[in-house]
Amino acid sequence: MKQKFTYIELLAVIAIIAILAAILLPALNKARDKAQAAGCLNNLSQFGKFFMLYSDTCDGWTPSGAPWGSSSTEQWFQVLSRTVMPPLPGYQDWCNDGLAARTGHGPWRCPANPEQTYLAKYQKGNRFNSYAANVYHGTTADTGFMTNRTNRFTRASSLVAMFDGYNCRVAPWNTTGGSDSPEDTSALRHSGGVNVLYADGHAGYHRDWLPYRGNYKGPTPTAIGYPNGWMWYAR
């Protein structure tokens, strides 16, 4: 005669399964987060290679960064895609999200940002960007990473080039919490921190958002006296 499970035995089995799930799920989530963070670092490392390739072929210059809201000058992401980065099949318009969704995002999307639809755009949000660049002024030589010459990078291993962000660029001096401030631009996608690409090409992890460089908006020969200056200043 077959013995049937009692309700108590069934509940005990369910309870054991629930306990095992509660034990295993955090470990699985942690492993997933680590894999996403590693994929993001790989993306940034690829960007580092593309930046170096661009500089090597353009007399040491980094890509230009168009002024905010400019429609007549290419943004840094458009310059990269047109010159040294592999073109995406069928993609014609950086502001068109339909083709982006069909062709994939490649290194433009952080694996921890499933919301991204566009490849890159001059608007803020997970839908538009995964990475922000250290650029603001635009078409003339800047004190940051973009629109600059690599021989000006006196502390390349400390100078931020690109990082996990909602906006295509950041204004490092902004202390007001506006849409382009480091605090509001950094996307804390990896255990409460951001992955960062530095001007020397290496990528690493920074706990918490990136701090502003000090309440100063003009050029300066050094970053001495400004909080976190060498993080943002090229010289």
mmCIF file of the C-alpha atoms, coordinates in Angstrom:
data_MODEL
# 
_entry.id   MODEL 
# 
loop_
_atom_site.group_PDB 
_atom_site.id 
_atom_site.type_symbol 
_atom_site.label_atom_id 
_atom_site.label_alt_id 
_atom_site.label_comp_id 
_atom_site.label_asym_id 
_atom_site.label_entity_id 
_atom_site.label_seq_id 
_atom_site.pdbx_PDB_ins_code 
_atom_site.Cartn_x 
_atom_site.Cartn_y 
_atom_site.Cartn_z 
_atom_site.occupancy 
_atom_site.B_iso_or_equiv 
_atom_site.pdbx_formal_charge 
_atom_site.auth_seq_id 
_atom_site.auth_comp_id 
_atom_site.auth_asym_id 
_atom_site.auth_atom_id 
_atom_site.pdbx_PDB_model_num 
ATOM 1   C CA . MET A 1 1   ? 0.000  0.000  0.000   1.00 0.00 ? 1   MET A CA 1 
ATOM 2   C CA . LYS A 1 2   ? 1.393  3.393  -1.032  1.00 0.00 ? 2   LYS A CA 1 
ATOM 3   C CA . GLN A 1 3   ? 1.896  5.940  1.691   1.00 0.00 ? 3   GLN A CA 1 
ATOM 4   C CA . LYS A 1 4   ? 0.655  9.440  0.868   1.00 0.00 ? 4   LYS A CA 1 
ATOM 5   C CA . PHE A 1 5   ? 2.232  12.718 1.922   1.00 0.00 ? 5   PHE A CA 1 
ATOM 6   C CA . THR A 1 6   ? 0.477  14.363 4.804   1.00 0.00 ? 6   THR A CA 1 
ATOM 7   C CA . TYR A 1 7   ? -0.210 18.084 4.776   1.00 0.00 ? 7   TYR A CA 1 
ATOM 8   C CA . ILE A 1 8   ? 2.418  18.566 7.462   1.00 0.00 ? 8   ILE A CA 1 
ATOM 9   C CA . GLU A 1 9   ? 5.060  16.763 5.399   1.00 0.00 ? 9   GLU A CA 1 
ATOM 10  C CA . LEU A 1 10  ? 4.120  18.798 2.333   1.00 0.00 ? 10  LEU A CA 1 
ATOM 11  C CA . LEU A 1 11  ? 4.396  22.029 4.291   1.00 0.00 ? 11  LEU A CA 1 
ATOM 12  C CA . ALA A 1 12  ? 7.762  20.910 5.639   1.00 0.00 ? 12  ALA A CA 1 
ATOM 13  C CA . VAL A 1 13  ? 9.062  20.310 2.100   1.00 0.00 ? 13  VAL A CA 1 
ATOM 14  C CA . ILE A 1 14  ? 7.786  23.727 0.988   1.00 0.00 ? 14  ILE A CA 1 
ATOM 15  C CA . ALA A 1 15  ? 9.442  25.352 3.997   1.00 0.00 ? 15  ALA A CA 1 
ATOM 16  C CA . ILE A 1 16  ? 12.769 23.653 3.206   1.00 0.00 ? 16  ILE A CA 1 
ATOM 17  C CA . ILE A 1 17  ? 12.583 24.823 -0.408  1.00 0.00 ? 17  ILE A CA 1 
ATOM 18  C CA . ALA A 1 18  ? 11.810 28.371 0.753   1.00 0.00 ? 18  ALA A CA 1 
ATOM 19  C CA . ILE A 1 19  ? 14.777 28.335 3.145   1.00 0.00 ? 19  ILE A CA 1 
ATOM 20  C CA . LEU A 1 20  ? 17.131 27.066 0.427   1.00 0.00 ? 20  LEU A CA 1 
ATOM 21  C CA . ALA A 1 21  ? 15.865 29.725 -1.958  1.00 0.00 ? 21  ALA A CA 1 
ATOM 22  C CA . ALA A 1 22  ? 16.407 32.426 0.666   1.00 0.00 ? 22  ALA A CA 1 
ATOM 23  C CA . ILE A 1 23  ? 19.985 31.199 1.138   1.00 0.00 ? 23  ILE A CA 1 
ATOM 24  C CA . LEU A 1 24  ? 20.844 30.781 -2.539  1.00 0.00 ? 24  LEU A CA 1 
ATOM 25  C CA . LEU A 1 25  ? 19.170 33.837 -4.103  1.00 0.00 ? 25  LEU A CA 1 
ATOM 26  C CA . PRO A 1 26  ? 21.448 36.447 -2.479  1.00 0.00 ? 26  PRO A CA 1 
ATOM 27  C CA . ALA A 1 27  ? 24.480 34.482 -3.643  1.00 0.00 ? 27  ALA A CA 1 
ATOM 28  C CA . LEU A 1 28  ? 23.058 34.263 -7.170  1.00 0.00 ? 28  LEU A CA 1 
ATOM 29  C CA . ASN A 1 29  ? 22.250 37.975 -7.180  1.00 0.00 ? 29  ASN A CA 1 
ATOM 30  C CA . LYS A 1 30  ? 25.752 38.772 -5.981  1.00 0.00 ? 30  LYS A CA 1 
ATOM 31  C CA . ALA A 1 31  ? 27.250 36.631 -8.734  1.00 0.00 ? 31  ALA A CA 1 
ATOM 32  C CA . ARG A 1 32  ? 25.028 38.353 -11.311 1.00 0.00 ? 32  ARG A CA 1 
ATOM 33  C CA . ASP A 1 33  ? 26.051 41.803 -10.039 1.00 0.00 ? 33  ASP A CA 1 
ATOM 34  C CA . LYS A 1 34  ? 29.740 40.862 -10.244 1.00 0.00 ? 34  LYS A CA 1 
ATOM 35  C CA . ALA A 1 35  ? 29.284 39.620 -13.796 1.00 0.00 ? 35  ALA A CA 1 
ATOM 36  C CA . GLN A 1 36  ? 27.544 42.859 -14.792 1.00 0.00 ? 36  GLN A CA 1 
ATOM 37  C CA . ALA A 1 37  ? 30.259 44.958 -13.165 1.00 0.00 ? 37  ALA A CA 1 
ATOM 38  C CA . ALA A 1 38  ? 32.940 42.976 -15.013 1.00 0.00 ? 38  ALA A CA 1 
ATOM 39  C CA . GLY A 1 39  ? 31.100 43.476 -18.304 1.00 0.00 ? 39  GLY A CA 1 
ATOM 40  C CA . CYS A 1 40  ? 30.875 47.202 -17.616 1.00 0.00 ? 40  CYS A CA 1 
ATOM 41  C CA . LEU A 1 41  ? 34.616 47.431 -16.884 1.00 0.00 ? 41  LEU A CA 1 
ATOM 42  C CA . ASN A 1 42  ? 35.245 45.618 -20.160 1.00 0.00 ? 42  ASN A CA 1 
ATOM 43  C CA . ASN A 1 43  ? 33.104 48.192 -21.996 1.00 0.00 ? 43  ASN A CA 1 
ATOM 44  C CA . LEU A 1 44  ? 35.069 51.051 -20.461 1.00 0.00 ? 44  LEU A CA 1 
ATOM 45  C CA . SER A 1 45  ? 38.361 49.371 -21.315 1.00 0.00 ? 45  SER A CA 1 
ATOM 46  C CA . GLN A 1 46  ? 37.188 49.140 -24.928 1.00 0.00 ? 46  GLN A CA 1 
ATOM 47  C CA . PHE A 1 47  ? 36.385 52.842 -24.906 1.00 0.00 ? 47  PHE A CA 1 
ATOM 48  C CA . GLY A 1 48  ? 39.868 53.478 -23.544 1.00 0.00 ? 48  GLY A CA 1 
ATOM 49  C CA . LYS A 1 49  ? 41.368 51.672 -26.551 1.00 0.00 ? 49  LYS A CA 1 
ATOM 50  C CA . PHE A 1 50  ? 39.171 53.631 -28.952 1.00 0.00 ? 50  PHE A CA 1 
ATOM 51  C CA . PHE A 1 51  ? 40.163 56.921 -27.318 1.00 0.00 ? 51  PHE A CA 1 
ATOM 52  C CA . MET A 1 52  ? 43.846 56.001 -27.645 1.00 0.00 ? 52  MET A CA 1 
ATOM 53  C CA . LEU A 1 53  ? 43.378 54.971 -31.265 1.00 0.00 ? 53  LEU A CA 1 
ATOM 54  C CA . TYR A 1 54  ? 41.649 58.250 -32.003 1.00 0.00 ? 54  TYR A CA 1 
ATOM 55  C CA . SER A 1 55  ? 44.414 60.251 -30.300 1.00 0.00 ? 55  SER A CA 1 
ATOM 56  C CA . ASP A 1 56  ? 47.102 58.304 -32.162 1.00 0.00 ? 56  ASP A CA 1 
ATOM 57  C CA . THR A 1 57  ? 45.537 59.242 -35.492 1.00 0.00 ? 57  THR A CA 1 
ATOM 58  C CA . CYS A 1 58  ? 44.632 62.844 -34.567 1.00 0.00 ? 58  CYS A CA 1 
ATOM 59  C CA . ASP A 1 59  ? 47.932 64.295 -33.387 1.00 0.00 ? 59  ASP A CA 1 
ATOM 60  C CA . GLY A 1 60  ? 47.273 63.498 -29.736 1.00 0.00 ? 60  GLY A CA 1 
ATOM 61  C CA . TRP A 1 61  ? 43.821 65.075 -29.502 1.00 0.00 ? 61  TRP A CA 1 
ATOM 62  C CA . THR A 1 62  ? 40.876 63.453 -27.768 1.00 0.00 ? 62  THR A CA 1 
ATOM 63  C CA . PRO A 1 63  ? 37.448 63.658 -29.453 1.00 0.00 ? 63  PRO A CA 1 
ATOM 64  C CA . SER A 1 64  ? 35.715 67.011 -29.439 1.00 0.00 ? 64  SER A CA 1 
ATOM 65  C CA . GLY A 1 65  ? 32.772 67.576 -27.170 1.00 0.00 ? 65  GLY A CA 1 
ATOM 66  C CA . ALA A 1 66  ? 30.078 69.799 -28.623 1.00 0.00 ? 66  ALA A CA 1 
ATOM 67  C CA . PRO A 1 67  ? 28.612 72.540 -26.423 1.00 0.00 ? 67  PRO A CA 1 
ATOM 68  C CA . TRP A 1 68  ? 25.536 71.504 -24.476 1.00 0.00 ? 68  TRP A CA 1 
ATOM 69  C CA . GLY A 1 69  ? 22.448 71.544 -26.671 1.00 0.00 ? 69  GLY A CA 1 
ATOM 70  C CA . SER A 1 70  ? 24.414 72.093 -29.870 1.00 0.00 ? 70  SER A CA 1 
ATOM 71  C CA . SER A 1 71  ? 22.776 70.756 -33.016 1.00 0.00 ? 71  SER A CA 1 
ATOM 72  C CA . SER A 1 72  ? 25.452 71.925 -35.459 1.00 0.00 ? 72  SER A CA 1 
ATOM 73  C CA . THR A 1 73  ? 28.526 70.251 -33.949 1.00 0.00 ? 73  THR A CA 1 
ATOM 74  C CA . GLU A 1 74  ? 29.068 66.553 -33.342 1.00 0.00 ? 74  GLU A CA 1 
ATOM 75  C CA . GLN A 1 75  ? 29.018 65.246 -29.817 1.00 0.00 ? 75  GLN A CA 1 
ATOM 76  C CA . TRP A 1 76  ? 31.928 63.095 -28.616 1.00 0.00 ? 76  TRP A CA 1 
ATOM 77  C CA . PHE A 1 77  ? 29.966 59.875 -29.092 1.00 0.00 ? 77  PHE A CA 1 
ATOM 78  C CA . GLN A 1 78  ? 29.171 60.791 -32.685 1.00 0.00 ? 78  GLN A CA 1 
ATOM 79  C CA . VAL A 1 79  ? 32.833 61.555 -33.371 1.00 0.00 ? 79  VAL A CA 1 
ATOM 80  C CA . LEU A 1 80  ? 33.910 58.162 -32.015 1.00 0.00 ? 80  LEU A CA 1 
ATOM 81  C CA . SER A 1 81  ? 31.303 56.229 -33.966 1.00 0.00 ? 81  SER A CA 1 
ATOM 82  C CA . ARG A 1 82  ? 32.199 58.008 -37.185 1.00 0.00 ? 82  ARG A CA 1 
ATOM 83  C CA . THR A 1 83  ? 35.946 57.513 -36.886 1.00 0.00 ? 83  THR A CA 1 
ATOM 84  C CA . VAL A 1 84  ? 37.412 54.639 -34.877 1.00 0.00 ? 84  VAL A CA 1 
ATOM 85  C CA . MET A 1 85  ? 34.518 52.615 -33.472 1.00 0.00 ? 85  MET A CA 1 
ATOM 86  C CA . PRO A 1 86  ? 32.914 49.850 -35.525 1.00 0.00 ? 86  PRO A CA 1 
ATOM 87  C CA . PRO A 1 87  ? 29.699 51.119 -37.117 1.00 0.00 ? 87  PRO A CA 1 
ATOM 88  C CA . LEU A 1 88  ? 26.516 49.428 -35.987 1.00 0.00 ? 88  LEU A CA 1 
ATOM 89  C CA . PRO A 1 89  ? 24.649 47.695 -38.852 1.00 0.00 ? 89  PRO A CA 1 
ATOM 90  C CA . GLY A 1 90  ? 21.813 49.777 -40.191 1.00 0.00 ? 90  GLY A CA 1 
ATOM 91  C CA . TYR A 1 91  ? 22.203 52.507 -37.611 1.00 0.00 ? 91  TYR A CA 1 
ATOM 92  C CA . GLN A 1 92  ? 21.949 55.973 -39.149 1.00 0.00 ? 92  GLN A CA 1 
ATOM 93  C CA . ASP A 1 93  ? 20.633 58.294 -36.452 1.00 0.00 ? 93  ASP A CA 1 
ATOM 94  C CA . TRP A 1 94  ? 22.038 58.540 -32.933 1.00 0.00 ? 94  TRP A CA 1 
ATOM 95  C CA . CYS A 1 95  ? 18.746 60.022 -31.803 1.00 0.00 ? 95  CYS A CA 1 
ATOM 96  C CA . ASN A 1 96  ? 16.663 57.129 -33.144 1.00 0.00 ? 96  ASN A CA 1 
ATOM 97  C CA . ASP A 1 97  ? 15.857 54.488 -30.565 1.00 0.00 ? 97  ASP A CA 1 
ATOM 98  C CA . GLY A 1 98  ? 14.072 51.997 -32.820 1.00 0.00 ? 98  GLY A CA 1 
ATOM 99  C CA . LEU A 1 99  ? 17.152 50.831 -34.716 1.00 0.00 ? 99  LEU A CA 1 
ATOM 100 C CA . ALA A 1 100 ? 19.214 50.824 -31.537 1.00 0.00 ? 100 ALA A CA 1 
ATOM 101 C CA . ALA A 1 101 ? 16.834 48.334 -29.978 1.00 0.00 ? 101 ALA A CA 1 
ATOM 102 C CA . ARG A 1 102 ? 17.057 46.070 -33.029 1.00 0.00 ? 102 ARG A CA 1 
ATOM 103 C CA . THR A 1 103 ? 20.795 46.151 -33.627 1.00 0.00 ? 103 THR A CA 1 
ATOM 104 C CA . GLY A 1 104 ? 22.078 46.012 -30.055 1.00 0.00 ? 104 GLY A CA 1 
ATOM 105 C CA . HIS A 1 105 ? 24.172 48.425 -28.057 1.00 0.00 ? 105 HIS A CA 1 
ATOM 106 C CA . GLY A 1 106 ? 27.636 46.856 -27.918 1.00 0.00 ? 106 GLY A CA 1 
ATOM 107 C CA . PRO A 1 107 ? 29.925 48.684 -25.470 1.00 0.00 ? 107 PRO A CA 1 
ATOM 108 C CA . TRP A 1 108 ? 27.513 51.627 -25.271 1.00 0.00 ? 108 TRP A CA 1 
ATOM 109 C CA . ARG A 1 109 ? 25.264 49.874 -22.748 1.00 0.00 ? 109 ARG A CA 1 
ATOM 110 C CA . CYS A 1 110 ? 26.261 48.910 -19.228 1.00 0.00 ? 110 CYS A CA 1 
ATOM 111 C CA . PRO A 1 111 ? 24.997 45.361 -18.503 1.00 0.00 ? 111 PRO A CA 1 
ATOM 112 C CA . ALA A 1 112 ? 23.413 46.722 -15.309 1.00 0.00 ? 112 ALA A CA 1 
ATOM 113 C CA . ASN A 1 113 ? 21.299 49.202 -17.289 1.00 0.00 ? 113 ASN A CA 1 
ATOM 114 C CA . PRO A 1 114 ? 18.464 47.198 -18.884 1.00 0.00 ? 114 PRO A CA 1 
ATOM 115 C CA . GLU A 1 115 ? 16.453 50.385 -19.512 1.00 0.00 ? 115 GLU A CA 1 
ATOM 116 C CA . GLN A 1 116 ? 18.732 51.729 -22.237 1.00 0.00 ? 116 GLN A CA 1 
ATOM 117 C CA . THR A 1 117 ? 17.039 52.147 -25.603 1.00 0.00 ? 117 THR A CA 1 
ATOM 118 C CA . TYR A 1 118 ? 19.175 54.766 -27.340 1.00 0.00 ? 118 TYR A CA 1 
ATOM 119 C CA . LEU A 1 119 ? 22.875 54.252 -27.967 1.00 0.00 ? 119 LEU A CA 1 
ATOM 120 C CA . ALA A 1 120 ? 23.698 57.720 -26.676 1.00 0.00 ? 120 ALA A CA 1 
ATOM 121 C CA . LYS A 1 121 ? 21.946 61.047 -26.614 1.00 0.00 ? 121 LYS A CA 1 
ATOM 122 C CA . TYR A 1 122 ? 22.315 64.530 -25.155 1.00 0.00 ? 122 TYR A CA 1 
ATOM 123 C CA . GLN A 1 123 ? 19.508 63.886 -22.686 1.00 0.00 ? 123 GLN A CA 1 
ATOM 124 C CA . LYS A 1 124 ? 19.653 62.560 -19.170 1.00 0.00 ? 124 LYS A CA 1 
ATOM 125 C CA . GLY A 1 125 ? 18.349 59.158 -18.148 1.00 0.00 ? 125 GLY A CA 1 
ATOM 126 C CA . ASN A 1 126 ? 19.048 55.424 -18.165 1.00 0.00 ? 126 ASN A CA 1 
ATOM 127 C CA . ARG A 1 127 ? 17.114 55.201 -21.416 1.00 0.00 ? 127 ARG A CA 1 
ATOM 128 C CA . PHE A 1 128 ? 19.544 57.529 -23.183 1.00 0.00 ? 128 PHE A CA 1 
ATOM 129 C CA . ASN A 1 129 ? 22.997 56.780 -21.777 1.00 0.00 ? 129 ASN A CA 1 
ATOM 130 C CA . SER A 1 130 ? 25.061 54.346 -19.771 1.00 0.00 ? 130 SER A CA 1 
ATOM 131 C CA . TYR A 1 131 ? 28.284 56.359 -19.752 1.00 0.00 ? 131 TYR A CA 1 
ATOM 132 C CA . ALA A 1 132 ? 29.142 59.999 -19.150 1.00 0.00 ? 132 ALA A CA 1 
ATOM 133 C CA . ALA A 1 133 ? 32.326 61.766 -20.248 1.00 0.00 ? 133 ALA A CA 1 
ATOM 134 C CA . ASN A 1 134 ? 34.467 64.423 -18.611 1.00 0.00 ? 134 ASN A CA 1 
ATOM 135 C CA . VAL A 1 135 ? 33.622 67.187 -21.084 1.00 0.00 ? 135 VAL A CA 1 
ATOM 136 C CA . TYR A 1 136 ? 31.748 70.454 -20.956 1.00 0.00 ? 136 TYR A CA 1 
ATOM 137 C CA . HIS A 1 137 ? 33.053 73.489 -22.838 1.00 0.00 ? 137 HIS A CA 1 
ATOM 138 C CA . GLY A 1 138 ? 33.008 71.983 -26.313 1.00 0.00 ? 138 GLY A CA 1 
ATOM 139 C CA . THR A 1 139 ? 34.952 72.821 -29.404 1.00 0.00 ? 139 THR A CA 1 
ATOM 140 C CA . THR A 1 140 ? 38.036 74.494 -27.873 1.00 0.00 ? 140 THR A CA 1 
ATOM 141 C CA . ALA A 1 141 ? 40.755 72.952 -25.703 1.00 0.00 ? 141 ALA A CA 1 
ATOM 142 C CA . ASP A 1 142 ? 39.276 72.153 -22.325 1.00 0.00 ? 142 ASP A CA 1 
ATOM 143 C CA . THR A 1 143 ? 40.702 71.517 -18.899 1.00 0.00 ? 143 THR A CA 1 
ATOM 144 C CA . GLY A 1 144 ? 39.060 68.100 -18.778 1.00 0.00 ? 144 GLY A CA 1 
ATOM 145 C CA . PHE A 1 145 ? 39.571 64.904 -20.771 1.00 0.00 ? 145 PHE A CA 1 
ATOM 146 C CA . MET A 1 146 ? 37.619 65.596 -23.953 1.00 0.00 ? 146 MET A CA 1 
ATOM 147 C CA . THR A 1 147 ? 38.717 68.173 -26.531 1.00 0.00 ? 147 THR A CA 1 
ATOM 148 C CA . ASN A 1 148 ? 42.238 68.113 -25.157 1.00 0.00 ? 148 ASN A CA 1 
ATOM 149 C CA . ARG A 1 149 ? 45.699 66.809 -26.023 1.00 0.00 ? 149 ARG A CA 1 
ATOM 150 C CA . THR A 1 150 ? 47.092 63.806 -24.229 1.00 0.00 ? 150 THR A CA 1 
ATOM 151 C CA . ASN A 1 151 ? 50.436 65.531 -23.563 1.00 0.00 ? 151 ASN A CA 1 
ATOM 152 C CA . ARG A 1 152 ? 48.547 67.842 -21.172 1.00 0.00 ? 152 ARG A CA 1 
ATOM 153 C CA . PHE A 1 153 ? 47.505 64.943 -18.948 1.00 0.00 ? 153 PHE A CA 1 
ATOM 154 C CA . THR A 1 154 ? 50.010 65.373 -16.124 1.00 0.00 ? 154 THR A CA 1 
ATOM 155 C CA . ARG A 1 155 ? 48.121 62.890 -13.937 1.00 0.00 ? 155 ARG A CA 1 
ATOM 156 C CA . ALA A 1 156 ? 46.501 60.595 -16.475 1.00 0.00 ? 156 ALA A CA 1 
ATOM 157 C CA . SER A 1 157 ? 45.990 57.762 -13.982 1.00 0.00 ? 157 SER A CA 1 
ATOM 158 C CA . SER A 1 158 ? 43.808 60.061 -11.838 1.00 0.00 ? 158 SER A CA 1 
ATOM 159 C CA . LEU A 1 159 ? 42.018 62.013 -14.566 1.00 0.00 ? 159 LEU A CA 1 
ATOM 160 C CA . VAL A 1 160 ? 38.464 60.779 -15.181 1.00 0.00 ? 160 VAL A CA 1 
ATOM 161 C CA . ALA A 1 161 ? 37.686 60.152 -18.843 1.00 0.00 ? 161 ALA A CA 1 
ATOM 162 C CA . MET A 1 162 ? 34.327 58.359 -18.637 1.00 0.00 ? 162 MET A CA 1 
ATOM 163 C CA . PHE A 1 163 ? 32.156 56.703 -15.989 1.00 0.00 ? 163 PHE A CA 1 
ATOM 164 C CA . ASP A 1 164 ? 28.797 55.079 -15.273 1.00 0.00 ? 164 ASP A CA 1 
ATOM 165 C CA . GLY A 1 165 ? 26.377 57.939 -15.809 1.00 0.00 ? 165 GLY A CA 1 
ATOM 166 C CA . TYR A 1 166 ? 22.912 59.013 -16.882 1.00 0.00 ? 166 TYR A CA 1 
ATOM 167 C CA . ASN A 1 167 ? 24.111 62.025 -18.894 1.00 0.00 ? 167 ASN A CA 1 
ATOM 168 C CA . CYS A 1 168 ? 26.438 62.115 -21.900 1.00 0.00 ? 168 CYS A CA 1 
ATOM 169 C CA . ARG A 1 169 ? 28.670 64.570 -20.052 1.00 0.00 ? 169 ARG A CA 1 
ATOM 170 C CA . VAL A 1 170 ? 29.325 66.068 -16.626 1.00 0.00 ? 170 VAL A CA 1 
ATOM 171 C CA . ALA A 1 171 ? 30.128 69.523 -15.245 1.00 0.00 ? 171 ALA A CA 1 
ATOM 172 C CA . PRO A 1 172 ? 32.568 68.625 -12.440 1.00 0.00 ? 172 PRO A CA 1 
ATOM 173 C CA . TRP A 1 173 ? 32.351 72.013 -10.702 1.00 0.00 ? 173 TRP A CA 1 
ATOM 174 C CA . ASN A 1 174 ? 28.566 71.891 -10.275 1.00 0.00 ? 174 ASN A CA 1 
ATOM 175 C CA . THR A 1 175 ? 27.679 71.835 -6.578  1.00 0.00 ? 175 THR A CA 1 
ATOM 176 C CA . THR A 1 176 ? 23.988 72.652 -6.923  1.00 0.00 ? 176 THR A CA 1 
ATOM 177 C CA . GLY A 1 177 ? 22.713 69.138 -7.572  1.00 0.00 ? 177 GLY A CA 1 
ATOM 178 C CA . GLY A 1 178 ? 21.698 70.068 -11.102 1.00 0.00 ? 178 GLY A CA 1 
ATOM 179 C CA . SER A 1 179 ? 21.326 67.618 -13.963 1.00 0.00 ? 179 SER A CA 1 
ATOM 180 C CA . ASP A 1 180 ? 25.019 67.878 -14.892 1.00 0.00 ? 180 ASP A CA 1 
ATOM 181 C CA . SER A 1 181 ? 26.575 67.747 -11.421 1.00 0.00 ? 181 SER A CA 1 
ATOM 182 C CA . PRO A 1 182 ? 28.762 64.715 -10.602 1.00 0.00 ? 182 PRO A CA 1 
ATOM 183 C CA . GLU A 1 183 ? 26.415 63.714 -7.777  1.00 0.00 ? 183 GLU A CA 1 
ATOM 184 C CA . ASP A 1 184 ? 23.395 63.766 -10.049 1.00 0.00 ? 184 ASP A CA 1 
ATOM 185 C CA . THR A 1 185 ? 25.146 62.402 -13.141 1.00 0.00 ? 185 THR A CA 1 
ATOM 186 C CA . SER A 1 186 ? 26.834 59.360 -11.578 1.00 0.00 ? 186 SER A CA 1 
ATOM 187 C CA . ALA A 1 187 ? 24.814 56.159 -11.929 1.00 0.00 ? 187 ALA A CA 1 
ATOM 188 C CA . LEU A 1 188 ? 25.388 53.939 -8.891  1.00 0.00 ? 188 LEU A CA 1 
ATOM 189 C CA . ARG A 1 189 ? 24.859 50.675 -10.750 1.00 0.00 ? 189 ARG A CA 1 
ATOM 190 C CA . HIS A 1 190 ? 27.490 48.521 -9.065  1.00 0.00 ? 190 HIS A CA 1 
ATOM 191 C CA . SER A 1 191 ? 27.144 47.903 -5.329  1.00 0.00 ? 191 SER A CA 1 
ATOM 192 C CA . GLY A 1 192 ? 26.547 51.575 -4.626  1.00 0.00 ? 192 GLY A CA 1 
ATOM 193 C CA . GLY A 1 193 ? 29.381 52.831 -6.813  1.00 0.00 ? 193 GLY A CA 1 
ATOM 194 C CA . VAL A 1 194 ? 30.476 53.575 -10.374 1.00 0.00 ? 194 VAL A CA 1 
ATOM 195 C CA . ASN A 1 195 ? 33.012 52.116 -12.767 1.00 0.00 ? 195 ASN A CA 1 
ATOM 196 C CA . VAL A 1 196 ? 35.443 54.683 -14.131 1.00 0.00 ? 196 VAL A CA 1 
ATOM 197 C CA . LEU A 1 197 ? 37.712 54.898 -17.174 1.00 0.00 ? 197 LEU A CA 1 
ATOM 198 C CA . TYR A 1 198 ? 40.806 57.013 -16.560 1.00 0.00 ? 198 TYR A CA 1 
ATOM 199 C CA . ALA A 1 199 ? 42.833 58.984 -19.088 1.00 0.00 ? 199 ALA A CA 1 
ATOM 200 C CA . ASP A 1 200 ? 45.686 56.461 -19.068 1.00 0.00 ? 200 ASP A CA 1 
ATOM 201 C CA . GLY A 1 201 ? 43.298 53.750 -20.309 1.00 0.00 ? 201 GLY A CA 1 
ATOM 202 C CA . HIS A 1 202 ? 42.770 51.726 -17.130 1.00 0.00 ? 202 HIS A CA 1 
ATOM 203 C CA . ALA A 1 203 ? 39.301 51.174 -15.672 1.00 0.00 ? 203 ALA A CA 1 
ATOM 204 C CA . GLY A 1 204 ? 38.435 50.762 -12.010 1.00 0.00 ? 204 GLY A CA 1 
ATOM 205 C CA . TYR A 1 205 ? 35.720 50.990 -9.360  1.00 0.00 ? 205 TYR A CA 1 
ATOM 206 C CA . HIS A 1 206 ? 34.818 54.076 -7.326  1.00 0.00 ? 206 HIS A CA 1 
ATOM 207 C CA . ARG A 1 207 ? 32.603 53.690 -4.281  1.00 0.00 ? 207 ARG A CA 1 
ATOM 208 C CA . ASP A 1 208 ? 29.681 56.170 -4.214  1.00 0.00 ? 208 ASP A CA 1 
ATOM 209 C CA . TRP A 1 209 ? 29.155 58.942 -6.778  1.00 0.00 ? 209 TRP A CA 1 
ATOM 210 C CA . LEU A 1 210 ? 32.043 60.958 -8.122  1.00 0.00 ? 210 LEU A CA 1 
ATOM 211 C CA . PRO A 1 211 ? 32.689 64.150 -6.112  1.00 0.00 ? 211 PRO A CA 1 
ATOM 212 C CA . TYR A 1 212 ? 32.757 67.596 -7.676  1.00 0.00 ? 212 TYR A CA 1 
ATOM 213 C CA . ARG A 1 213 ? 36.124 69.237 -8.328  1.00 0.00 ? 213 ARG A CA 1 
ATOM 214 C CA . GLY A 1 214 ? 35.514 72.473 -6.438  1.00 0.00 ? 214 GLY A CA 1 
ATOM 215 C CA . ASN A 1 215 ? 33.352 75.509 -7.057  1.00 0.00 ? 215 ASN A CA 1 
ATOM 216 C CA . TYR A 1 216 ? 35.459 76.905 -9.901  1.00 0.00 ? 216 TYR A CA 1 
ATOM 217 C CA . LYS A 1 217 ? 34.412 77.247 -13.527 1.00 0.00 ? 217 LYS A CA 1 
ATOM 218 C CA . GLY A 1 218 ? 37.396 78.731 -15.323 1.00 0.00 ? 218 GLY A CA 1 
ATOM 219 C CA . PRO A 1 219 ? 40.698 77.324 -16.616 1.00 0.00 ? 219 PRO A CA 1 
ATOM 220 C CA . THR A 1 220 ? 43.660 77.081 -14.277 1.00 0.00 ? 220 THR A CA 1 
ATOM 221 C CA . PRO A 1 221 ? 47.266 75.917 -14.691 1.00 0.00 ? 221 PRO A CA 1 
ATOM 222 C CA . THR A 1 222 ? 46.932 73.553 -11.736 1.00 0.00 ? 222 THR A CA 1 
ATOM 223 C CA . ALA A 1 223 ? 44.267 71.892 -9.650  1.00 0.00 ? 223 ALA A CA 1 
ATOM 224 C CA . ILE A 1 224 ? 45.933 72.788 -6.369  1.00 0.00 ? 224 ILE A CA 1 
ATOM 225 C CA . GLY A 1 225 ? 43.453 74.173 -3.886  1.00 0.00 ? 225 GLY A CA 1 
ATOM 226 C CA . TYR A 1 226 ? 40.375 72.625 -5.482  1.00 0.00 ? 226 TYR A CA 1 
ATOM 227 C CA . PRO A 1 227 ? 38.791 69.542 -3.898  1.00 0.00 ? 227 PRO A CA 1 
ATOM 228 C CA . ASN A 1 228 ? 39.291 66.460 -6.054  1.00 0.00 ? 228 ASN A CA 1 
ATOM 229 C CA . GLY A 1 229 ? 40.875 68.672 -8.682  1.00 0.00 ? 229 GLY A CA 1 
ATOM 230 C CA . TRP A 1 230 ? 43.181 66.089 -10.221 1.00 0.00 ? 230 TRP A CA 1 
ATOM 231 C CA . MET A 1 231 ? 40.169 63.836 -10.797 1.00 0.00 ? 231 MET A CA 1 
ATOM 232 C CA . TRP A 1 232 ? 38.847 66.339 -13.330 1.00 0.00 ? 232 TRP A CA 1 
ATOM 233 C CA . TYR A 1 233 ? 41.685 68.653 -14.384 1.00 0.00 ? 233 TYR A CA 1 
ATOM 234 C CA . ALA A 1 234 ? 44.055 67.680 -17.167 1.00 0.00 ? 234 ALA A CA 1 
ATOM 235 C CA . ARG A 1 235 ? 46.885 69.814 -15.806 1.00 0.00 ? 235 ARG A CA 1 
# 
